[in-house]
Amino acid sequence: MKYFSLPLFVAVLAGCSGMLLKPAEFAWPVESVMTVDSKGMVQEDRYSMSFSVKPILLEETGDTTRMSKHTVRMIRDDRGYYFLTAAKFKNVYVLTADDGALKVATKILVKETGLDNPAFNQRPPYIQVLNEKDKPVLISRDGIHQGGR
């Protein structure tokens, strides 16, 4: 009985562990441009998602009274991280999915004076940040990899 219990116990434990489906590709081929509504919400119909950007707007602009004048840009990398920024933002926010929320995983300072007209491109394994005449910057969830402040 003693020898039978150990293999049974191991088999039960193996069955309880999470199944991992690998490989998986999460990247969005192009960025999404979303207009902020008066409540601080954005909606992306193509990927069926909506979320509040109010805390990020408050941090970047110090003002949430005129939220609907803002447009945010978002892209998702191949590992499943979301990257978000907007004109006048100094930072790119790296977000992860949480239980019914998006969580800021990293904040990457891209331009001290704020971005003028930012755009994202996929450059696997990185995300490229374009800003008018500035040199393009390659970033990942870990920070800047090329280019700089």
N, C-alpha and C positions, 0 to 999 in steps of 0.2 A: 504494500500500500504506500509505503514511503517513497518508492521509486516512481510509482504511477503519479503521485501528486505533483512532483516537480515538473515533469513535462507538461502536464495539464495546466499548471500554473503559468508556465512560460507561454504556452499557446494562447491562454486567455489574455495575458498581458500584451502579446503581440497583436491580438485582434482589437484591443482597446486603443492602441496608438493611432494617431492621426494618419490618414492616408495622404501621401504627397504626390501630386500630379505634376510631373516634371518632364520636359521643360514647358514653360509658359511664357508667352509674350504679351506684355501689357501696353506697349507703346501706342500712342495716338499718332497717326501719320502727320497731322498738321495741328497747329495750335487752335484753341477755341477762343473767340473774342466774345465776351459776355458783358452786357450792360447791367449795372447795378440798379435795382429798383429803389423806391423810397424807403423800404424797410431794411435795406442792406443785403438783399438776397440777389443771387445770380442763378440763372438756369441754363443748362446745356441740354437741349433736346436730343441732339445726336447721340449722346451717351446716357441719357435719362438720369441726369443728376441735377440737384439744386442744393445750395448751401449759403450760409450767411458769411459775408466778408466784412461785416461791421467791425469786429475787433482789429482786423488788419488795417482797414481804412482809418480807424482811430489812431492806431500806432503810427502809421505813415503820414497822415495829414493832420492829426490832432482835431479833426472835425468830422462829425457824422450828421450834421444838419443838412448838407447838400450832397448826399450819397448818390443820388440819381444822375449826377453829372459825370460820374466815373465809369470807365470801361476797364475791365480787367482781362488779362490774357493768361491762359492756362494751357499746359501741355503735360502729357504723361510719358515718362521714360519706360524703357523696356523692362525695368524691375518693378514697376507699379507705383513709383513715386510721382506725385503731382507737383508741378512747378508753377507758381503764380506771381505775377507782377502787374504793374500798370504805369502809365505816364506819371511822372513826378515821384514815383517810389524810388527809394535808395536801394532797396533790397529785393531779392527774389526769395520767396517763401517756398520751402520744400515741405509738402504735406503728405501725410499717410492716412489711410482709411482706419477709422477706429469704430467703435460700436455706435453706429448712427451719427457719426461726426467725421470731420476731417481735423487732424491734429498737426500742428506745426512741429515738424521734426528738426528743421534747420532753417536759419535765416542767413542768407548770403548777401553781404554788402557788395554791390556791383558798382555803384557810382555815388560818391559822396554828395554831389549836387542834385541827384535825382535823374532818372531816365526821362528823355524827351519823348521818344516815340518807340517803345520797346516792341520786340517781336521775338518769337521762339522758333527754332528749327531743330529737327532731330539730326544729330550727328553721333550715332551710336558708337560707343556707350555713353556719350555725353548729350547734353542739351546746349544748343548754341543760343546765346543772347545777343541780339542785334539791337543797336540803338543809333539810328541815323548815321552820322559820319564817324562814330566811335569805332574802334577796332572790335570785332566780334570777340566774345568771351565764351569759353567752354566751361560748363559747370556740371557737377553731379551732386548727389545728395551730400557729398563730403565737402563741397566747396568749389572754388575756382581752380581750374586745371590749366588754363591758358588765357592769356590776356591779363587784364587786371584793372585795378582801381586807378 
